[in-house]
Amino acid sequence: MAGQVGSVVSVLAVLIALAAAVAGALRLRARRSIATAMQRATYDVLHTAALAAEPLRAGLTPASAGKAVRHLRTLVGAVGMAITDGQRCLGYDGRGSHHEEQLTAAARRATGTQRSVVLNGSDLPCDRVDCVVRGAVIAPLAGPDGSAEAALVAVADDQPAPGLVQATLEAARWAGSQLALAELESSRERLARAEVRALRAQISPHFIYNALTAIASFVRTDPERARELILEFAEFTRYSFRAHGEFTTLAEELRSIDRYLTIERARFGDRLQVRLQIAPEVLPVGLPFLCLQPLVENAVRHGLSRKPGVGMVSIEARDAGAECHITVEDDGVGMDPAIFTEKNEEEDGQHVGLVNVDERLRSVFGDHNGLVVETAPGAGTRVSMRVPKFHPEVRA
C-alpha cells in the first residue's frame, strides 16, 4: 500500500514539474512574441487610423464618410460619430442617429464660425426614453486653406469630458489633413490632364502642317501612296486626340509612333533612318499617354531636320526586371543641356514636350523616374526613362 502511494506521489511530482516547465516556457514565449500593453495600444491606434485614412484619401463623399466614420468613432471613443458637410449628414455610426438633424444644424454653425462647439444635454432635447445622448463635440474639418466646409461630430452618453473634447479635436485635425491630401491628389490629376491637353495643342500644329504638306506632294505623282498616308495620318490623329484615358500601353504608343514615322519618312525620304529594338515582354507595360511620342518627334524635328545628310533615330525598350527601360536616341545636332535643365523652352517651340513628359512621369511614378537627357551641341541626344512594369495608379 505504501509503495502504491509512493508511486502516485512520484507521478504527481513529475506532472507538476512538467506543468511548471510548460508554464515557464509559455511565459518566456509570451514575453518574446506578445507586445507590451503600450505597444499594443499604439498598434491599435495606428491600425485604426490607417483604416480611416484609406476612404478619406478618396475625398469627402457619402461613401467615403460612411466607411471612415466607424473607424473614427473607435479612435475617439464616442458612443456615436457623424461626418457632416453642414447641409446633410454624410455618414453616421453608433447610437444617437435620431439626433441627426440637430447635430447637422449645430455643425452648420460650427463650420460657419470655423470654431468647435460643445453641446450639452439641454442643447439636444429628446422625448425618447431610450435616448443615451447627453452631449456632443463638433469640430470643423479644416481644408488646405484653413477653411472648413465639413465637421466631425462626436456624440457622448454623458456631459462631454475634456478627454473627449481633445480627442475629437485631434481626430478632426488629422481627418482634415487626410482630406487635404485627397484634394492635393485630385489637383495633381487635374494638372496631369491639363498637361496632356497642352501637349496635344503644342505638338499637333507643327506635325499637321508638315504631314499635309508631305501628303500633298504625292497627290499627283503617287495617288496610292497619298491615300495610304492619309489613312496613317487619320489613325495617328485619332489616337493623339482620343478623349478617354490618361494612360496607355507601350504597344499602343509604339503603334502611333510607327504611323508618325511613316509620314515623316514620306517627308524626309532616305534621310530618315529608324532602328527599333523592343523586347516583347514590355509591350503591355502601362505608361502615361503621349509620353514617348514627343521624344521621337523631338528627335526628328530638332535632331535630324537641321542635320545635313542621313540621320538615325533609335528606339529601344528593354526588360529590366521590375522595370522597363526606354531610350530614344538620335545622332542629330544635339542641344545645350541647359535648355532642359533650366526647363526653359525656346520661343519657337524647340524641344517641345520634354519638360512636359518629365513632369508627368515624376508626378505618376515619383521623382526618381523622370527623364534622363544626355546631349551636347553636335553630339546628338539620348533621352531615357525608367517605367515600373506594375504601378497601382496606372490603368492602361
C-alpha positions as CSV (number, residue, x, y, z in Angstrom):
1,M,0.0,0.0,0.0
2,A,2.8,2.4,1.0
3,G,4.5,1.5,-2.3
4,Q,1.5,2.4,-4.3
5,V,1.1,5.7,-2.5
6,G,4.8,6.5,-3.2
7,S,4.3,5.7,-6.9
8,V,1.3,8.0,-7.1
9,V,3.2,10.8,-5.3
10,S,6.1,10.3,-7.7
11,V,3.8,10.5,-10.7
12,L,2.2,13.7,-9.4
13,A,5.5,15.2,-8.7
14,V,6.5,14.5,-12.3
15,L,3.3,16.0,-13.7
16,I,3.7,19.1,-11.5
17,A,7.3,19.6,-12.7
18,L,6.2,19.2,-16.4
19,A,3.3,21.7,-15.8
20,A,5.7,24.2,-14.3
21,A,8.2,23.7,-17.2
22,V,5.4,24.2,-19.8
23,A,4.1,27.3,-17.9
24,G,7.6,28.7,-17.8
25,A,8.1,28.1,-21.5
26,L,4.8,29.8,-22.3
27,R,5.6,32.8,-20.2
28,L,9.0,33.1,-21.9
29,R,7.4,32.8,-25.3
30,A,4.8,35.4,-24.4
31,R,7.5,37.8,-23.4
32,R,9.2,37.3,-26.7
33,S,6.2,37.3,-29.1
34,I,3.5,39.4,-27.5
35,A,3.9,43.2,-27.3
36,T,3.5,45.2,-24.1
37,A,0.2,46.9,-23.3
38,M,1.6,50.3,-24.5
39,Q,2.9,48.8,-27.8
40,R,-0.4,47.0,-28.4
41,A,-2.3,50.3,-27.8
42,T,-0.1,52.1,-30.2
43,Y,-0.6,49.5,-32.8
44,D,-4.4,49.6,-32.4
45,V,-4.5,53.4,-32.8
46,L,-2.2,53.4,-35.9
47,H,-4.1,50.5,-37.5
48,T,-7.5,52.1,-36.9
49,A,-6.1,55.4,-38.2
50,A,-4.9,53.6,-41.4
51,L,-8.3,52.1,-41.9
52,A,-9.9,55.5,-41.6
53,A,-7.3,57.2,-43.9
54,E,-8.0,55.0,-46.9
55,P,-11.5,56.2,-47.6
56,L,-10.7,59.8,-46.6
57,R,-7.9,59.9,-49.2
58,A,-10.6,59.4,-51.8
59,G,-12.3,62.7,-50.9
60,L,-15.3,63.5,-48.8
61,T,-18.4,61.7,-50.2
62,P,-21.2,59.8,-48.5
63,A,-19.5,56.6,-49.5
64,S,-16.1,57.6,-48.0
65,A,-17.6,59.2,-45.0
66,G,-19.7,56.1,-44.2
67,K,-16.6,53.9,-44.3
68,A,-14.4,56.3,-42.3
69,V,-16.8,57.3,-39.6
70,R,-16.9,53.9,-37.8
71,H,-13.1,53.9,-37.5
72,L,-13.0,57.5,-36.3
73,R,-15.6,56.6,-33.6
74,T,-13.2,53.9,-32.4
75,L,-10.3,56.3,-32.3
76,V,-12.3,58.9,-30.3
77,G,-14.2,56.5,-28.1
78,A,-17.6,58.1,-28.6
79,V,-20.9,56.4,-28.5
80,G,-21.8,57.9,-31.8
81,M,-19.9,59.7,-34.6
82,A,-21.0,61.6,-37.6
83,I,-19.4,63.5,-40.5
84,T,-21.5,66.3,-42.0
85,D,-20.9,68.9,-44.6
86,G,-23.1,71.4,-42.9
87,Q,-26.0,70.7,-45.2
88,R,-26.5,67.0,-44.5
89,C,-25.1,64.1,-42.6
90,L,-22.7,62.2,-44.9
91,G,-22.0,59.3,-42.6
92,Y,-23.1,58.1,-39.1
93,D,-22.0,55.3,-36.9
94,G,-23.1,54.3,-33.4
95,R,-26.0,55.4,-31.3
96,G,-27.9,58.7,-31.4
97,S,-28.7,58.9,-35.1
98,H,-32.2,60.2,-34.3
99,H,-30.4,63.5,-33.4
100,E,-29.0,63.8,-36.9
101,E,-30.9,67.0,-37.8
102,Q,-29.9,68.7,-34.6
103,L,-26.3,67.7,-35.0
104,T,-26.3,68.8,-38.6
105,A,-27.7,72.2,-37.7
106,A,-25.1,72.6,-35.0
107,A,-22.3,71.5,-37.4
108,R,-23.5,74.2,-39.8
109,R,-22.9,76.8,-37.2
110,A,-19.5,75.4,-36.3
111,T,-18.3,75.4,-40.0
112,G,-19.8,79.0,-40.4
113,T,-17.7,80.3,-37.4
114,Q,-14.8,77.9,-38.0
115,R,-14.9,77.1,-34.3
116,S,-15.5,73.9,-32.4
117,V,-18.7,73.6,-30.4
118,V,-19.6,71.6,-27.3
119,L,-23.2,70.7,-26.8
120,N,-24.9,69.7,-23.5
121,G,-28.0,67.6,-23.0
122,S,-30.2,70.7,-22.9
123,D,-28.9,71.6,-26.4
124,L,-30.2,68.2,-27.7
125,P,-33.7,67.8,-26.4
126,C,-35.3,64.4,-27.0
127,D,-38.5,62.7,-25.8
128,R,-37.3,59.1,-26.4
129,V,-36.9,57.2,-23.1
130,D,-34.1,55.1,-24.5
131,C,-32.0,58.0,-25.7
132,V,-28.4,57.9,-24.4
133,V,-27.3,61.2,-25.9
134,R,-26.2,63.7,-23.3
135,G,-23.9,65.9,-25.3
136,A,-21.8,66.2,-28.4
137,V,-18.5,67.7,-29.6
138,I,-18.4,69.3,-33.0
139,A,-15.0,70.0,-34.6
140,P,-14.6,71.6,-38.1
141,L,-12.6,69.7,-40.7
142,A,-10.2,72.4,-41.9
143,G,-9.1,72.3,-45.5
144,P,-5.7,73.2,-47.0
145,D,-6.5,77.0,-46.8
146,G,-7.7,76.7,-43.2
147,S,-11.4,77.0,-44.0
148,A,-13.9,74.2,-43.2
149,E,-16.9,73.1,-45.1
150,A,-17.4,69.9,-43.1
151,A,-17.3,68.8,-39.4
152,L,-16.7,65.8,-37.2
153,V,-19.4,65.2,-34.6
154,A,-18.7,63.0,-31.5
155,V,-21.8,62.0,-29.5
156,A,-21.4,61.4,-25.8
157,D,-23.6,59.5,-23.3
158,D,-22.6,61.9,-20.6
159,Q,-21.5,65.5,-20.2
160,P,-18.6,65.8,-22.7
161,A,-15.4,65.4,-20.7
162,P,-12.2,67.2,-21.6
163,G,-10.7,64.0,-22.8
164,L,-13.5,63.5,-25.4
165,V,-13.2,67.1,-26.5
166,Q,-9.4,66.9,-27.1
167,A,-9.7,63.5,-28.8
168,T,-12.4,64.9,-31.2
169,L,-10.3,68.0,-32.0
170,E,-7.2,65.9,-32.7
171,A,-9.2,63.4,-34.8
172,A,-10.8,66.3,-36.8
173,R,-7.4,67.8,-37.4
174,W,-6.0,64.5,-38.6
175,A,-9.0,63.8,-40.8
176,G,-8.8,67.3,-42.2
177,S,-5.2,66.6,-43.2
178,Q,-6.2,63.4,-45.0
179,L,-8.9,65.3,-46.9
180,A,-6.3,68.0,-47.8
181,L,-4.1,65.2,-49.2
182,A,-7.1,63.9,-51.2
183,E,-7.6,67.4,-52.7
184,L,-3.9,67.6,-53.5
185,E,-4.1,64.3,-55.3
186,S,-7.1,65.4,-57.2
187,S,-5.4,68.7,-58.2
188,R,-2.4,66.7,-59.4
189,E,-4.6,64.5,-61.5
190,R,-6.3,67.6,-63.0
191,L,-3.0,69.1,-63.7
192,A,-1.8,66.0,-65.4
193,R,-4.9,66.0,-67.7
194,A,-4.3,69.7,-68.4
195,E,-0.7,69.0,-69.3
196,V,-1.8,66.3,-71.8
197,R,-4.2,68.7,-73.4
198,A,-1.5,71.3,-73.6
199,L,0.9,68.8,-75.1
200,R,-1.6,67.9,-77.8
201,A,-2.1,71.6,-78.6
202,Q,1.7,72.2,-78.8
203,I,2.6,69.2,-80.9
204,S,-0.3,69.0,-83.3
205,P,0.0,72.2,-85.4
206,H,3.7,71.5,-86.3
207,F,3.0,67.9,-87.3
208,I,-0.3,68.6,-89.1
209,Y,1.3,71.2,-91.3
210,N,4.3,69.0,-92.2
211,A,2.1,65.9,-92.7
212,L,-0.4,67.6,-95.0
213,T,2.5,69.1,-97.0
214,A,4.1,65.7,-97.4
215,I,0.8,64.1,-98.4
216,A,0.1,66.9,-100.9
217,S,3.4,66.2,-102.7
218,F,2.2,62.7,-103.6
219,V,-1.3,63.5,-104.7
220,R,-0.4,63.9,-108.4
221,T,2.7,61.7,-108.6
222,D,1.6,58.7,-106.5
223,P,-2.1,58.8,-105.6
224,E,-2.0,55.4,-103.9
225,R,0.9,56.5,-101.6
226,A,-1.0,59.7,-100.8
227,R,-4.1,57.6,-99.9
228,E,-2.1,55.4,-97.6
229,L,-0.5,58.4,-95.9
230,I,-3.9,60.0,-95.4
231,L,-5.1,56.8,-93.6
232,E,-2.0,56.7,-91.5
233,F,-2.5,60.4,-90.6
234,A,-6.1,59.8,-89.7
235,E,-5.2,56.9,-87.4
236,F,-2.4,58.9,-85.8
237,T,-4.6,61.9,-85.1
238,R,-7.4,59.7,-83.8
239,Y,-5.0,58.2,-81.2
240,S,-3.5,61.6,-80.3
241,F,-6.9,63.3,-79.7
242,R,-8.7,60.4,-78.0
243,A,-10.8,61.7,-75.2
244,H,-10.5,58.8,-72.7
245,G,-7.7,57.6,-70.5
246,E,-4.7,59.2,-69.0
247,F,-2.6,56.1,-69.6
248,T,-1.8,53.8,-72.5
249,T,0.4,50.7,-73.2
250,L,3.8,50.8,-74.7
251,A,2.4,48.7,-77.6
252,E,-0.2,51.4,-78.4
253,E,2.3,54.2,-78.1
254,L,4.7,52.5,-80.4
255,R,1.9,51.8,-82.9
256,S,1.2,55.5,-83.0
257,I,4.9,56.3,-83.3
258,D,5.1,54.0,-86.3
259,R,2.3,55.9,-88.0
260,Y,4.1,59.2,-87.2
261,L,7.4,57.9,-88.6
262,T,5.7,56.6,-91.7
263,I,4.5,60.1,-92.5
264,E,7.9,61.7,-91.6
265,R,9.7,59.2,-93.9
266,A,7.5,60.3,-96.7
267,R,8.7,63.8,-95.9
268,F,12.4,63.2,-95.4
269,G,12.8,60.2,-97.7
270,D,16.0,58.2,-97.2
271,R,17.5,60.9,-95.0
272,L,15.5,59.4,-92.0
273,Q,16.6,56.0,-90.8
274,V,14.8,54.3,-87.9
275,R,16.1,51.5,-85.7
276,L,13.7,49.7,-83.3
277,Q,14.8,47.2,-80.6
278,I,11.8,46.3,-78.5
279,A,11.6,43.4,-76.0
280,P,8.2,41.7,-76.5
281,E,7.9,41.3,-72.7
282,V,7.5,45.0,-72.2
283,L,4.8,45.7,-74.8
284,P,1.9,45.5,-72.2
285,V,3.6,47.9,-69.8
286,G,1.4,50.9,-68.9
287,L,2.7,54.4,-69.1
288,P,1.3,58.0,-69.3
289,F,-0.4,58.8,-72.5
290,L,1.8,60.6,-75.1
291,C,5.0,60.3,-73.0
292,L,7.0,58.6,-75.7
293,Q,5.8,60.1,-78.9
294,P,7.1,63.6,-78.0
295,L,10.6,62.2,-77.5
296,V,10.5,60.7,-81.0
297,E,9.1,63.9,-82.5
298,N,11.8,65.9,-80.8
299,A,14.4,63.6,-82.2
300,V,13.1,64.0,-85.7
301,R,12.3,67.7,-85.6
302,H,15.3,69.0,-83.7
303,G,17.8,66.3,-84.2
304,L,17.6,65.4,-87.9
305,S,15.7,68.2,-89.7
306,R,18.7,70.5,-89.2
307,K,21.4,67.9,-89.9
308,P,22.7,67.5,-93.5
309,G,22.6,64.0,-94.9
310,V,21.3,60.9,-93.3
311,G,20.1,60.8,-89.7
312,M,19.3,57.9,-87.4
313,V,16.6,57.6,-84.7
314,S,16.8,54.7,-82.4
315,I,14.0,53.5,-80.1
316,E,14.9,50.8,-77.6
317,A,12.7,49.2,-74.9
318,R,14.4,46.7,-72.6
319,D,13.1,44.3,-70.0
320,A,14.9,45.2,-66.7
321,G,13.2,43.0,-64.0
322,A,10.5,45.1,-62.3
323,E,11.1,48.0,-64.7
324,C,11.0,48.8,-68.4
325,H,13.9,50.9,-69.7
326,I,13.1,53.0,-72.7
327,T,15.5,55.1,-74.7
328,V,15.1,57.4,-77.7
329,E,18.3,58.5,-79.3
330,D,19.3,60.4,-82.4
331,D,22.6,61.3,-84.0
332,G,21.5,64.8,-84.9
333,V,22.7,68.3,-84.0
334,G,22.1,67.9,-80.2
335,M,21.3,70.8,-77.9
336,D,22.5,72.8,-75.0
337,P,21.8,70.7,-71.8
338,A,20.8,74.0,-70.0
339,I,17.7,74.2,-72.1
340,F,16.3,71.1,-70.5
341,T,18.0,71.5,-67.1
342,E,16.6,75.0,-66.6
343,K,13.2,74.0,-68.2
344,N,13.4,77.0,-70.5
345,E,11.9,76.2,-73.8
346,E,12.7,78.4,-76.8
347,E,10.1,80.7,-78.2
348,D,9.7,78.8,-81.4
349,G,8.7,75.6,-79.5
350,Q,12.1,73.8,-79.7
351,H,12.3,70.7,-77.6
352,V,8.6,70.9,-77.0
353,G,7.2,68.2,-74.8
354,L,10.4,67.1,-72.9
355,V,9.7,69.1,-69.8
356,N,6.0,68.2,-70.0
357,V,6.8,64.5,-70.2
358,D,9.4,64.7,-67.4
359,E,6.9,66.3,-65.0
360,R,4.2,63.8,-65.8
361,L,6.5,60.9,-65.3
362,R,7.6,62.3,-61.9
363,S,4.0,63.0,-60.8
364,V,2.9,59.4,-61.6
365,F,6.0,57.3,-60.7
366,G,8.0,59.6,-58.3
367,D,10.9,61.9,-58.7
368,H,13.4,59.1,-59.3
369,N,11.5,58.2,-62.6
370,G,11.9,61.4,-64.6
371,L,13.7,61.7,-67.9
372,V,17.4,61.4,-68.2
373,V,18.8,63.6,-71.0
374,E,22.3,63.2,-72.4
375,T,23.2,65.7,-75.1
376,A,25.6,68.3,-76.3
377,P,25.8,70.6,-79.4
378,G,26.8,68.4,-82.3
379,A,26.7,65.2,-80.3
380,G,23.1,64.1,-80.8
381,T,20.6,63.5,-78.0
382,R,19.8,60.4,-75.9
383,V,16.6,60.5,-73.7
384,S,16.0,57.7,-71.3
385,M,13.2,56.8,-68.9
386,R,12.5,54.0,-66.4
387,V,8.9,52.8,-66.1
388,P,7.7,50.3,-63.5
389,K,6.0,47.3,-65.1
390,F,3.3,47.4,-62.5
391,H,2.1,50.6,-60.6
392,P,-1.2,50.9,-58.6
393,E,-2.1,54.3,-60.2
394,V,-1.6,53.2,-63.8
395,R,-4.6,51.6,-65.6
396,A,-3.8,51.5,-69.3
